[in-house]
Amino acid sequence: MKTKLMIAAACVLAATASPVLAQSKVVTIYSADGLHDGSPSWFGNQFAAFTKETGIKVQYIEAGSSGVVDRLMKEKSNTQADVLVTLPPFMQKAAADGLLEHFTPTGADKMKAIDKDPKGLFYAMVNNYPNFIYNTKVLKAPPKSYTDLLDPKFKNKIQYSTPGQAGDGTALMLQAFHAFGSKQAGLAYLGKLQVNNLGPSASTGKLTALVNKGELYVANGDIQMNLAQMRNNPNVQIFFPVGPDGKKTAFSLPYYVGLVTHAPHSANGKKLIDFLLSQNAQKDVSVTAGGFPVRSDVHPTDENFKTLNKTLEGVHIWSPNWSQVLSDLKKDVAAYNQAISKN
């Protein structure tokens, strides 16, 4: 429903905007789902504030992490978007495919080097971590381990977004590789998990409502999105299962933002990126989005920020090599599809 509403709003804008408005007072953003979740949402707040300050209306199109990049590629000869927001490794793919233009936002000097592409093609905007969610009414406690998710009671009650299509789904595959010590062992586990998996899902965001209703007991997600969604989904809680070594692990999975090559409203795109990375916008990241700000001069003290840090207590953080992930992605997704086809 949310995606339909966003597209409908865009259609109304396109139908009613004057030629002058269409040329100078619009900016189009293609984004992976997550930052428009919740009521209020971080994107909703920031877009409204941006329009009030600049007079530029934001046309928002949402899809899965891979879907927004695929759409950009299809439109490469007739670019429609000005700004791209998505997760790794899909932002790295967009950069490799020539879909992003060099741009140094105001405030980039307040960001860590790890949060900035060395070529200046994209920047972390909201820091985040992949996780799992469960229904607290159906399950008295979250599954303790990855192995627990193989229990027959979870048959058709687990669903996760599809690796290669969704950022969180791809993250789940990478996390399985890491937790089980190798790609081969991780794929073997995902093959077993497929027995309980309800089926593929191109987007992660819609799974939360299904968990909340008890149609699913467990799904994958990420801290930012799920924390924002939990305001309207009271039966949902976050958890991290332990791997065979007894450790809970996760890795940083930021929402990246970049300027689209040959953007039809490039100047407006730059203004929007500057705005989203501004100190005021970043101060609202933990409060409203439930994510971690990327600026070194923003020091949150709100309850959400405390919850975020408490959620990550005892979780060992590791760092993927995103260049290698991108290089191996096609092969790894093919191996994943082969592994799950056996069940």
Backbone hydrogen bonds, N-H to C=O, Kabsch-Sander energy under -0.5 kcal/mol:
donor,donor_aa,acceptor,acceptor_aa,energy
5,L,1,M,-2.3
6,M,2,K,-2.1
7,I,3,T,-2.3
8,A,4,K,-2.7
9,A,5,L,-2.5
10,A,6,M,-1.8
11,C,7,I,-2.2
12,V,8,A,-2.3
13,L,9,A,-2.3
14,A,10,A,-2.5
15,A,11,C,-2.2
16,T,12,V,-1.9
17,A,13,L,-2.1
22,A,18,S,-3.0
23,Q,19,P,-1.6
24,S,20,V,-2.3
25,K,21,L,-2.6
27,V,57,K,-2.2
29,I,59,Q,-2.6
30,Y,83,V,-2.7
31,S,29,I,-0.5
31,S,61,I,-2.7
32,A,85,V,-2.1
33,D,63,A,-1.1
35,L,32,A,-0.6
37,D,34,G,-1.0
43,F,35,L,-2.4
45,N,41,S,-2.5
46,Q,42,W,-2.7
47,F,43,F,-3.2
48,A,44,G,-1.9
49,A,45,N,-2.2
50,F,46,Q,-2.7
51,T,47,F,-2.5
52,K,48,A,-2.2
53,E,49,A,-2.1
54,T,50,F,-2.6
55,G,51,T,-2.6
57,K,25,K,-2.9
57,K,55,G,-0.5
59,Q,27,V,-3.1
59,Q,57,K,-0.6
60,Y,58,V,-0.7
61,I,29,I,-2.6
63,A,31,S,-1.9
66,S,165,Q,-2.5
67,G,165,Q,-0.6
68,V,64,G,-2.0
69,V,65,S,-0.7
70,D,66,S,-2.7
71,R,67,G,-2.2
72,L,68,V,-1.8
73,M,69,V,-2.3
74,K,70,D,-2.2
75,E,71,R,-1.6
76,K,73,M,-1.4
78,N,75,E,-2.1
79,T,76,K,-0.5
82,D,28,T,-2.7
83,V,28,T,-2.0
84,L,258,G,-2.6
85,V,30,Y,-2.5
86,T,256,Y,-1.4
90,F,87,L,-1.0
91,M,87,L,-1.2
93,K,89,P,-1.8
94,A,90,F,-2.1
95,A,91,M,-2.2
96,A,92,Q,-2.4
97,D,93,K,-2.0
98,G,95,A,-1.5
99,L,94,A,-2.7
101,E,259,L,-2.9
103,F,120,G,-2.3
108,A,105,P,-1.8
110,K,107,G,-2.0
111,M,108,A,-1.5
112,K,294,V,-0.5
115,D,112,K,-1.4
116,K,113,A,-1.7
117,D,122,F,-2.5
120,G,117,D,-2.2
123,Y,257,V,-2.2
124,A,115,D,-3.0
125,M,255,Y,-3.3
126,V,255,Y,-1.3
127,N,292,F,-3.1
131,N,221,G,-2.2
132,F,239,F,-2.1
133,I,219,A,-2.8
134,Y,237,Q,-2.1
135,N,217,Y,-1.8
136,T,134,Y,-0.6
136,T,235,N,-2.8
139,L,135,N,-2.2
140,K,138,V,-0.5
146,Y,242,V,-2.0
149,L,145,S,-0.7
149,L,146,Y,-1.0
150,L,147,T,-1.9
151,D,148,D,-1.7
154,F,151,D,-2.3
155,K,152,P,-1.9
156,N,196,N,-1.0
157,K,154,F,-2.7
158,I,154,F,-0.6
158,I,196,N,-1.3
159,Q,218,V,-1.5
162,T,201,S,-3.0
165,Q,162,T,-1.9
166,A,162,T,-2.6
170,T,166,A,-2.5
171,A,167,G,-2.2
172,L,168,D,-2.1
173,M,169,G,-1.8
174,L,170,T,-2.3
175,Q,171,A,-2.9
176,A,172,L,-2.2
177,F,173,M,-2.1
178,H,174,L,-2.2
179,A,175,Q,-3.3
180,F,176,A,-2.2
181,G,178,H,-1.0
182,S,177,F,-0.6
186,G,182,S,-2.3
187,L,183,K,-2.9
188,A,184,Q,-1.9
189,Y,185,A,-2.0
190,L,186,G,-2.4
191,G,187,L,-2.2
192,K,188,A,-1.6
193,L,189,Y,-2.6
194,Q,190,L,-1.4
195,V,192,K,-1.3
196,N,193,L,-1.7
197,N,193,L,-1.0
198,L,158,I,-3.3
207,L,204,T,-1.9
208,T,205,G,-1.0
210,L,206,K,-0.8
211,V,207,L,-2.0
212,N,208,T,-2.7
213,K,209,A,-1.9
214,G,210,L,-0.6
214,G,211,V,-0.9
215,E,210,L,-1.5
216,L,210,L,-1.8
217,Y,157,K,-2.9
218,V,157,K,-2.0
219,A,133,I,-1.9
220,N,159,Q,-0.9
221,G,131,N,-2.2
223,I,129,Y,-3.1
226,N,222,D,-2.8
227,L,223,I,-2.6
228,A,224,Q,-2.0
229,Q,225,M,-2.3
230,M,226,N,-2.0
231,R,228,A,-0.8
232,N,229,Q,-1.6
233,N,229,Q,-0.7
236,V,233,N,-1.6
237,Q,134,Y,-1.7
239,F,132,F,-2.7
242,V,144,K,-2.5
243,G,247,K,-2.2
246,G,243,G,-2.3
248,K,314,G,-0.6
249,T,241,P,-0.5
250,A,316,H,-2.0
252,S,318,W,-0.6
253,L,128,N,-3.3
255,Y,126,V,-2.8
256,Y,86,T,-2.8
256,Y,254,P,-0.7
257,V,123,Y,-2.7
258,G,84,L,-2.1
259,L,101,E,-0.5
260,V,82,D,-2.5
261,T,99,L,-2.2
263,A,260,V,-1.4
266,S,263,A,-1.0
269,G,265,H,-2.3
270,K,266,S,-2.4
271,K,267,A,-1.9
272,L,268,N,-2.3
273,I,269,G,-2.4
274,D,270,K,-2.6
275,F,271,K,-2.2
276,L,272,L,-2.6
277,L,273,I,-1.7
278,S,275,F,-1.1
282,Q,278,S,-2.5
283,K,279,Q,-1.8
284,D,280,N,-0.7
284,D,281,A,-0.9
285,V,282,Q,-1.1
286,S,282,Q,-0.5
287,V,283,K,-0.5
288,T,284,D,-2.6
289,A,284,D,-1.0
289,A,285,V,-0.8
290,G,285,V,-1.2
291,G,285,V,-1.5
292,F,127,N,-2.4
296,S,110,K,-3.2
298,V,295,R,-1.2
299,H,297,D,-0.5
306,K,302,D,-1.7
307,T,303,E,-2.4
308,L,304,N,-2.8
309,N,305,F,-2.1
310,K,306,K,-2.2
311,T,307,T,-2.6
312,L,308,L,-1.3
313,E,310,K,-1.2
315,V,312,L,-2.1
316,H,248,K,-3.3
316,H,314,G,-0.5
317,I,315,V,-0.5
318,W,250,A,-2.3
322,W,320,P,-1.0
325,V,321,N,-2.6
326,L,322,W,-2.7
327,S,323,S,-2.1
328,D,324,Q,-2.2
329,L,325,V,-1.0
329,L,326,L,-0.6
332,D,328,D,-3.1
333,V,329,L,-3.0
334,A,330,K,-1.9
335,A,331,K,-2.1
336,Y,332,D,-2.5
337,N,333,V,-2.7
338,Q,334,A,-1.9
339,A,335,A,-2.2
340,I,336,Y,-2.4
341,S,337,N,-1.3
342,K,338,Q,-0.6
342,K,339,A,-0.7
343,N,340,I,-1.5
